[in-house]
Amino acid sequence: MTELVIQASNIKCGGCADAIRKGLAELDPGWTVDVEVESGTVTVRGENADAEAVRRKLAELGYPPAG
């Protein structure tokens, strides 16, 4: 199992967290996605979790990776 921890921008509320969870589920519904609104951290756990695909999807959703 792979675990990715990505710092993302523009996460301001629970609605943002829900949008991220739903958006990343489009990549692989088997992944577990945790979003910490306060820190802006997105953690993805699952088989074959692809960091670049996750980063691209976050940017597409309006939550680009920080840094």
C-alpha positions as a Markdown table, in Angstrom:
| # | Residue | x | y | z |
|---|---|---|---|---|
| 1 | Met | 0.0 | 0.0 | 0.0 |
| 2 | Thr | 1.2 | 3.5 | -0.9 |
| 3 | Glu | 0.7 | 6.6 | 1.3 |
| 4 | Leu | 1.0 | 10.0 | -0.2 |
| 5 | Val | 0.9 | 13.2 | 1.9 |
| 6 | Ile | 0.5 | 16.4 | -0.2 |
| 7 | Gln | 0.2 | 20.0 | 1.0 |
| 8 | Ala | -2.5 | 21.7 | -1.1 |
| 9 | Ser | -3.7 | 25.3 | -1.4 |
| 10 | Asn | -7.1 | 26.9 | -1.1 |
| 11 | Ile | -8.6 | 24.3 | 1.3 |
| 12 | Lys | -10.9 | 26.4 | 3.4 |
| 13 | Cys | -13.8 | 24.3 | 4.6 |
| 14 | Gly | -15.5 | 21.0 | 4.8 |
| 15 | Gly | -17.0 | 21.5 | 1.4 |
| 16 | Cys | -13.5 | 21.8 | -0.1 |
| 17 | Ala | -12.6 | 18.5 | 1.7 |
| 18 | Asp | -15.7 | 16.8 | 0.2 |
| 19 | Ala | -14.9 | 18.1 | -3.3 |
| 20 | Ile | -11.3 | 16.7 | -3.0 |
| 21 | Arg | -12.5 | 13.3 | -1.7 |
| 22 | Lys | -15.0 | 13.0 | -4.6 |
| 23 | Gly | -12.6 | 14.2 | -7.2 |
| 24 | Leu | -9.8 | 11.8 | -6.1 |
| 25 | Ala | -12.3 | 8.9 | -6.0 |
| 26 | Glu | -12.6 | 9.4 | -9.8 |
| 27 | Leu | -9.0 | 8.4 | -10.1 |
| 28 | Asp | -9.5 | 5.2 | -7.9 |
| 29 | Pro | -12.5 | 4.6 | -5.7 |
| 30 | Gly | -10.5 | 2.2 | -3.6 |
| 31 | Trp | -8.2 | 4.9 | -2.2 |
| 32 | Thr | -8.7 | 6.3 | 1.2 |
| 33 | Val | -8.5 | 10.1 | 1.2 |
| 34 | Asp | -8.2 | 12.2 | 4.3 |
| 35 | Val | -8.3 | 16.0 | 4.2 |
| 36 | Glu | -7.1 | 18.2 | 7.1 |
| 37 | Val | -8.8 | 21.5 | 6.4 |
| 38 | Glu | -6.7 | 23.4 | 9.1 |
| 39 | Ser | -3.3 | 22.3 | 7.7 |
| 40 | Gly | -4.3 | 21.9 | 4.1 |
| 41 | Thr | -2.9 | 18.4 | 4.0 |
| 42 | Val | -4.3 | 15.7 | 1.8 |
| 43 | Thr | -3.4 | 12.1 | 2.6 |
| 44 | Val | -4.1 | 9.3 | 0.0 |
| 45 | Arg | -3.7 | 5.7 | 0.9 |
| 46 | Gly | -4.1 | 2.8 | -1.5 |
| 47 | Glu | -2.7 | 0.4 | -4.0 |
| 48 | Asn | -0.9 | 2.1 | -6.9 |
| 49 | Ala | -1.5 | 5.7 | -5.6 |
| 50 | Asp | 0.2 | 7.8 | -8.2 |
| 51 | Ala | 1.6 | 11.1 | -6.8 |
| 52 | Glu | 1.6 | 12.9 | -10.1 |
| 53 | Ala | -2.0 | 11.9 | -11.0 |
| 54 | Val | -3.1 | 13.1 | -7.5 |
| 55 | Arg | -1.2 | 16.4 | -7.9 |
| 56 | Arg | -2.8 | 17.0 | -11.4 |
| 57 | Lys | -6.3 | 16.2 | -10.1 |
| 58 | Leu | -5.9 | 18.5 | -7.1 |
| 59 | Ala | -4.8 | 21.3 | -9.4 |
| 60 | Glu | -7.8 | 20.5 | -11.8 |
| 61 | Leu | -10.1 | 20.7 | -8.8 |
| 62 | Gly | -8.7 | 24.1 | -7.8 |
| 63 | Tyr | -6.5 | 23.0 | -4.9 |
| 64 | Pro | -3.0 | 23.0 | -6.4 |
| 65 | Pro | -0.2 | 21.4 | -4.4 |
| 66 | Ala | 1.7 | 24.0 | -2.5 |
| 67 | Gly | 5.3 | 24.7 | -3.2 |
